Amino acid sequence: MDFEGIKNFTFRTLEETLPEILTYHNAAHTREVVDSCREFAAIENVKGEDLVILLSAACLHDCGFLTQYKKNESIACAFAEKELPLFGYDANAISKICRLIMVTAIPQHPSSNILEMIICDADLSYLGTDSFFEKANLFRKELAFQDIAYTDKDWLKFELDFMESHSYFTSAARTLRGPRKEENTAMLRNRIAGH
């Protein structure tokens, strides 16, 4: 399995092909998901072939956006099934990668499989970072391009509802992102109270 090959190919494709209206779901987001997968996997003791499968899925998980906005995970799997054999991935590895891609759909429902839990946590890692509000605004802007617009107050409520209903699945993400996520949630509550 040539991970470096598929990674370079995928990032080049995303950078050259994704429309600029994707202000959140872009190559930068994919890079962050790959980095978070690597970070969480180290703590959760995922290595070897499992790590390659996880990181490959992270690279490919948003490739469906190359074609369509909604329900893009199955499109990403089709992209993976077409491209991965060219980089030495067999049918079994591709099947595992597609399962990981599919589980990133919101609302997330990973099984107790650690790889599924890690990729879900990595995909929403930003909720527990200093860049939460910046990323949330990029997502709001992206939704507006899809004719999904929110007033400022409704957006804050949407974000707060999401934060309060979300929980990280891995102990790694709960440890590394949980405290900041709580701070971000409290800041959202304060902003709503101030409206």
Secondary structure, 3 states (H helix, E strand, C coil): CCHHHHHHHHHHHHHHHCCCCCCCCCHHHHHHHHHHHHHHHHHCCCCHHHHHHHHHHHHHCCHHHHCCCCCCHHHHHHHHHHHHHHHCCCHHHHHHHHHHHHCCCCCCCCCCCHHHHHHHHHHCHHHHCCCHHHHHHHHHHHHHHCCCCCCHHHHHHHHHHHHHHCCCCCHHHHHHHHHHHHHHHHHHHHHHHCC
